[in-house]
Amino acid sequence: MDLQSGKFYWPTTITNKPSYPRLEEDVTCDVLIIGGGSSGAQCAYYLSEGDLDIIVVDKREIGSGSTTTNTALIQYSGDKMFFELCQTFGEERSTRHLKLCQKAINEIEVAAKKLPTDCHFMRRDSLYFASSSDDVEKIEKEFQLLKKHGFQVEFFNEEKVGLHYPFRAPAAIYSLNDAELNPLAFNYGLLEKAKANGVRIYEHTEVIRKKYEDDGTVHFFTTDQRSITAKKIIYAAGYENLEINKEKNAAVTSSYAIVTQPLKEFWYNRTLIWETARPYFYMRTTHDDRVIFGGLDETTEFVDRRDSMILNKRDQLVQEFNKLFPNIEIEAEYYLGAFYGGTHDGMPILGIYDEYPHSYFLYGYGDNGTVYSMVLAKIIRDLIVTGKNEDLDLYIQTRRLR
Ligand SMILES: Cc1cc2nc3c(=O)[nH]c(=O)nc-3n(C[C@H](O)[C@H](O)[C@H](O)COP(=O)(O)OP(=O)(O)OC[C@H]3O[C@@H](n4cnc5c(N)ncnc54)[C@H](O)[C@@H]3O)c2cc1C
């Protein structure tokens, strides 16, 4: 899959990029992780705290999958609103999911602070505003539900939005304690820590074939004719997991984003900002005072069509930003178009399939991919180490709808 095109910002922020060898011998391990992006890195990081023998392989350079274009707003509220999730999954399960996401943000913070590299994890509040007066009711309903379940949120009416921001919105939810980070630095940091704990990491190593043995092991073969024998497998190949196993609840679309030049002025508390329209605009700032502004998603799954629109989308994103912040002058120093995976029901998926014995498919798909991968990585860790996790019912692909 040709995941993305454009001029990328995160690689320019990395000063000591780690590199890893290509696999050049036949190896065995307890756990093979296919994919060394942030999802595979999160799995490797947690599993490496035990005494399992772990291998991570990536067919590209580590970190050059979707993690390179992740805009990395770290939030618990997702594309499907809380009350909408309740309609699909019921209130108990939807609340449990949101609480797990909130906890995952805390875990990302704890992990980020232990890493050898600074991945610029920073707590930020979020403003989620109604894009039109038609959506005020939705915002009110969402606010009441979040409040009822103890999330730290405040209701902003039109006047209060106007007091803090230069644009008008008829209502908004102001939520405390979301976050932002540098996803590529996080990816490298997690893997370096895992490597220090004994995890073997290989890049430019693509697994293409497998064979199941009667003794419960699986042989994988790479494009270089090397074999990896593993007892458990984690498929963390990002959106390319769909090329390995087409999960019907998942879908890929195209998304666009820009990163501006460093700026001198920002908005209230440098909040993460997004809205109720679908597709929505979203924004955040960076540690070096830039703005990341994204949106204008397209339903296309075709690379040529996605890429033919990149320059146009770049210019449109600048214009849309200026409608919200007419007094902040921006240029798009970096810009991109990328494939982006979501699920139809709004929850990430942990796939466990009869056709793939001993295997876990991590589909951390959705706008909070980094947080979802954290939630799923911990569940997979538990399943491998102890054989059980009480939240598996929320994410397994055969989950019950309401
Ligand atoms: C434009 C955009 C904006 C986003 N914004 C946000 C956001 O604000 N907040 C958020 O939380 N999430 C966001 N996401 C989602 C986030 O980027 C993803 O959740 C995350 O990067 C996925 O990481 P990953 O490791 O699963 O995938 P990847 O980074 O793609 O890593 C998977 C790796 O698997 C490797 N691989 C694939 N097949 C094989 C094979 N056969 N053998 C060996 N290796 C293989 C690939 O080379 C790749 O490096 C955004 C995504 C996009 C595209």
The ligand as a MOL file (V3000), in Angstrom:
LIG
                    3D

  0  0  0     0  0            999 V3000
M  V30 BEGIN CTAB
M  V30 COUNTS 53 58 0 0 0
M  V30 BEGIN ATOM
M  V30 1 C -3.1640 11.9290 8.3220 0
M  V30 2 C -3.3160 11.1500 9.5870 0
M  V30 3 C -3.6010 11.7910 10.7700 0
M  V30 4 C -3.7460 11.0590 11.9510 0
M  V30 5 N -3.9870 11.7390 13.0950 0
M  V30 6 C -4.0670 11.0700 14.2550 0
M  V30 7 C -4.2230 11.7790 15.4760 0
M  V30 8 O -4.3260 13.0130 15.4990 0
M  V30 9 N -4.2370 11.0550 16.6350 0
M  V30 10 C -4.1050 9.6920 16.6440 0
M  V30 11 O -4.1130 9.0950 17.7170 0
M  V30 12 N -3.9740 8.9830 15.4930 0
M  V30 13 C -3.9400 9.6510 14.3060 0
M  V30 14 N -3.7590 8.9520 13.1500 0
M  V30 15 C -3.6610 7.4950 13.2090 0
M  V30 16 C -2.2360 7.0710 13.5210 0
M  V30 17 O -1.3720 7.6050 12.5610 0
M  V30 18 C -2.1420 5.5740 13.4790 0
M  V30 19 O -2.9990 5.0350 14.4420 0
M  V30 20 C -0.7560 5.0570 13.7910 0
M  V30 21 O 0.2450 5.7560 13.1580 0
M  V30 22 C -0.7210 3.6510 13.3250 0
M  V30 23 O 0.5160 3.1150 13.6280 0
M  V30 24 P 0.7910 1.6170 13.1540 0
M  V30 25 O 2.0270 1.2210 13.8010 0
M  V30 26 O -0.4280 0.8110 13.3690 0
M  V30 27 O 0.9600 1.7440 11.5680 0
M  V30 28 P 2.2600 2.1110 10.7420 0
M  V30 29 O 2.9570 3.2890 11.2790 0
M  V30 30 O 1.8210 2.1590 9.3030 0
M  V30 31 O 3.2100 0.8680 10.9770 0
M  V30 32 C 2.9530 -0.3960 10.4140 0
M  V30 33 C 4.2540 -0.9220 9.8690 0
M  V30 34 O 4.0590 -2.2500 9.4040 0
M  V30 35 C 4.9660 -2.4680 8.3550 0
M  V30 36 N 4.5110 -3.6190 7.5550 0
M  V30 37 C 3.3830 -3.7370 6.8210 0
M  V30 38 N 3.3020 -4.9560 6.2580 0
M  V30 39 C 4.4050 -5.6360 6.6340 0
M  V30 40 C 4.9210 -6.9470 6.3560 0
M  V30 41 N 4.2640 -7.8200 5.5960 0
M  V30 42 N 6.1020 -7.3110 6.8890 0
M  V30 43 C 6.8040 -6.4420 7.6780 0
M  V30 44 N 6.3620 -5.1890 7.9670 0
M  V30 45 C 5.1920 -4.7840 7.4590 0
M  V30 46 C 4.9530 -1.1540 7.5890 0
M  V30 47 O 6.1180 -0.9740 6.8360 0
M  V30 48 C 4.7820 -0.1190 8.6970 0
M  V30 49 O 5.9910 0.5220 9.0630 0
M  V30 50 C -3.6190 9.6600 11.9450 0
M  V30 51 C -3.3350 9.0010 10.7360 0
M  V30 52 C -3.1710 9.7220 9.5770 0
M  V30 53 C -2.8270 8.9890 8.3210 0
M  V30 END ATOM
M  V30 BEGIN BOND
M  V30 1 1 1 2
M  V30 2 1 2 3
M  V30 3 2 2 52
M  V30 4 2 3 4
M  V30 5 1 4 5
M  V30 6 1 4 50
M  V30 7 2 5 6
M  V30 8 1 6 7
M  V30 9 1 6 13
M  V30 10 2 7 8
M  V30 11 1 7 9
M  V30 12 1 9 10
M  V30 13 2 10 11
M  V30 14 1 10 12
M  V30 15 2 12 13
M  V30 16 1 13 14
M  V30 17 1 14 15
M  V30 18 1 14 50
M  V30 19 1 15 16
M  V30 20 1 16 17
M  V30 21 1 16 18
M  V30 22 1 18 19
M  V30 23 1 18 20
M  V30 24 1 20 21
M  V30 25 1 20 22
M  V30 26 1 22 23
M  V30 27 1 23 24
M  V30 28 2 24 25
M  V30 29 1 24 26
M  V30 30 1 24 27
M  V30 31 1 27 28
M  V30 32 2 28 29
M  V30 33 1 28 30
M  V30 34 1 28 31
M  V30 35 1 31 32
M  V30 36 1 32 33
M  V30 37 1 33 34
M  V30 38 1 33 48
M  V30 39 1 34 35
M  V30 40 1 35 36
M  V30 41 1 35 46
M  V30 42 1 36 37
M  V30 43 1 36 45
M  V30 44 2 37 38
M  V30 45 1 38 39
M  V30 46 1 39 40
M  V30 47 2 39 45
M  V30 48 1 40 41
M  V30 49 2 40 42
M  V30 50 1 42 43
M  V30 51 2 43 44
M  V30 52 1 44 45
M  V30 53 1 46 47
M  V30 54 1 46 48
M  V30 55 1 48 49
M  V30 56 2 50 51
M  V30 57 1 51 52
M  V30 58 1 52 53
M  V30 END BOND
M  V30 END CTAB
M  END
